[in-house]
Amino acid sequence: MKKYLFLLMAATSTSAFAAPYVGLEYGVTNMSHDYSTTFSDNVSLTPDDSNDTFGGFVGYRINNVGLELGYKKFESDDSRSKVLSYAYPVKTEREWNADLDASQFTVKPVYFYSINDKLQLKTGLGLTYTQYKYDSSAYTETENDLTDVETISDYVAGNSKSESAFGVIASVGIEYMVIPNLALGAAASYQADSVANSTSFMLSSAYYF
């Protein structure tokens, strides 16, 4: 009988430290990949600059460990332009553009380490599934500065590709409880798969129920 009472107390104690949580993220992501386009006029584009990243996550924590599902949306672009003629009010430019969009889903176990009553360290290691979409094009744009009328001509479609890949992700961050149940934090993560790898720096807010 004592054995069953002990097990019941242990289960009750564990559940007291269990809590679901949700969060939002915003930051920047830098991608490294092989997407690029070289047009017939020798203009080359590689969208590898850092761009805004938006995301969110849901998780469930039991004591110091948890399981977290996340989503991030980020993109990178590259462009060139050259003025071909300008006789006021009409300006004609040649434009080259390349865009890489990524939608990333993550699932990862996470570990929480309390530094004090308000500050905690959060680390994670898990899997990703990322959908990539790459497009590039070149065109001539003629714009009238007085009427704001634009016309497009000489459109050339560049490389275009869509693909998906599974990968891995590692993250480390810190959270501060500004009020009970609400935490503000910052985190860095590194993700890699067969298509690209990315480094993200994110600010976050999380609510623990």
N, C-alpha and C positions, 0 to 999 in steps of 0.2 A: 504494500500500500504506500509506504514511504517513497518507494522508487517511482511510482506513478505521480505522486504529488510533486516530486522533484522535477520530473520531466514536464509537467504542466506549468510549473513556475518558470522553468527555463524558457519554454515556448512563449509564455506571457511576457517575460522579460525581453526576449528578442523582438517580439512584435511591437513593443513600446518604442523601440528605436528604428522602426521601419516607417518610411515616408516617401510618397511620390513627389516629384518636382517637375517644373517646366521652366524654360528659359528662352531668352532671345539674345542674338549675337549680332554685332556689327564690327567690321574691321577692314583689313586689306589682305589680299592674297597675291602672291607672286608665283607664276607658273613657269616651268621649264619643259619644253616639248620640241617636237620636230615639225610642227606645222609652219609652213611658209609658202609664199607665192612669188615667182619671178615673172613679170609680164614681158611681152615682146619688146617693149621699149626700155628693158633692163632695169626697171624699178622693182626692187625686192622688198617684201613686207614680211615681218615676223611679229605677231602680236604677243609680246612677252613682258609688257609693262604691268605694274601693280594696279589693281583696281578695287573699288568698293566691293565688300562681301556682306551679304545678309544671310542670316540663318536662324535656326531655332532648334530646340531639343526637348525631349521628355525623358524622364528617368525614374527609377525606383531604387531607393537606398535602404539597405539593411545594415545597421551599425556603421562600419567604416567602408563597406563595399556597395557597389550598385551596378546597374545595367542601364546604359543610356542609348537612345536612338536619336539621331540628328539629321539635319538637312542644311545644306549650304548652297547658295547660288552666287556664282562669280563669273566674271568675264574679263577678257583682255583684248585690246585692239591696237592696230597700227595703221597709220595713214600718211599719205603724202599729197601735196597739191602744188600746182604750177600754173601761174597766170600766163595764158596764151596771148591775150589781148585785152586792152582796157581803153575804150573810147567813151568817156562819160556820156550817158549813164549806164552803158552796157559793159559788163565784164565777163570774160570767158576764161574758165579755168579747167585744167585737167585734174581729176581727182582719182586717187587710188586708195582703197580701203580693204582691210582684213579684220575679221572678228572671230574670236574663239569664245564660245559660251560653255559653261560647265554647270551641271546640276549634280550635286553629290549627296548620297545617302550614307550614313555611318551607323554602325552598331559596335559598341565597345563596353567592356567592363571598365569600371572606374574605381579608384581607391581614394578615400578621403582621410586626410591626416590633420587633426585639430592642433593648431599652434597655441591658441588660447580660446577663450569663450566666444570671440567674434571672428577670429581669423583662421582659415583652413586652407590647406594645400589640396589640390585635386589633380590626379594623374590618370591617364587612360591609355589603353592599347587595344586596337580593334580592327575591324574590316570596313572597307568602303566599296560602294558601287557608284561609278561616275559616268554620266552621259555627256559626251563632248559633241559640239556642233561647230564646224569651221566653215566660213564663207569668205570669199574675196571677190572684188570686182574693180573695174576701172570705167570711168565715163567722163564725158565733157559736159560741163555745166555752164550755161549762159544765163546771167541774171541781170535784170534791169533794176537799177537802184531806185528809180522813181516809182515804179509800179510794183516792185517786189515779185515780179513774174519770173519764174525759173523754167528753163527747158533743159532736158537731158538728151544727149546724143552720143553716138559712137560708144555705146555700152559694150563692155567686154567682160564676160564672166570668167573669173579666175578659178583656182582650186576650190572645191567644196567637198566636205566629208562629214559624216556622222558616225560615231562609234561609241561603244561602251566598254568598260573594263572594271574588274574587281581589283582591289588593292588593299594596302594596310595603312593605318594611321596611328601616330603616337602624339599625345598631347600632355601638356603640363600647365597648370594655372593656379591662381590664388583667388580666394573669395573672402569678402568682408561682409558680415551681417550688419547692415545699416539699421535695421529694425528687426524684431523677431520675425523669422520666416522669410525675410527678403534679403538677398545677397547681391552685391555688385562685385564684379571680378574682371580679371584680365587673364588671357591664356595665349600660348603659342602652340602650334601644331605643325607636324610634317606628315605629308601623305605622298604615297608613291604607288604607281601601277604601271602596266605595260605601255600606256599611252603618254603619260606625263607625270611629273611630280610637282607638288606645290607646298609652299610655306605660308601659313596664315598667322596673323596677329589680330586677336579679337578682344573687344570689350563685351561684357555680358551682364545680364541681370537674370536672377533665378529666384523662383518662389518655391519654398518647401512647405508642403501641406501638413 
